[in-house]
């Protein structure tokens, strides 16, 4: 969950780009413990209430094992 559309998108967009490039490289090298990894990016528009909702979605719907941002 990060800002991809509002006041802090200047930080969020480069973070997303960098993490995507790193994950792509990691998957090319065999993934993590032999499994391909996927990153889910959700725009929270730098709003705490949206960030909270995004985290709930990541945990309860997507069942992500960890959160980076």
Secondary structure, DSSP 4 states (H G I P E B T S, - for coil): -B-SSSTTHHHHHHHHHHHHHHHHHHHHTT-BTTB-------B-TT-HHHHHHHHHHHHHTS--S----
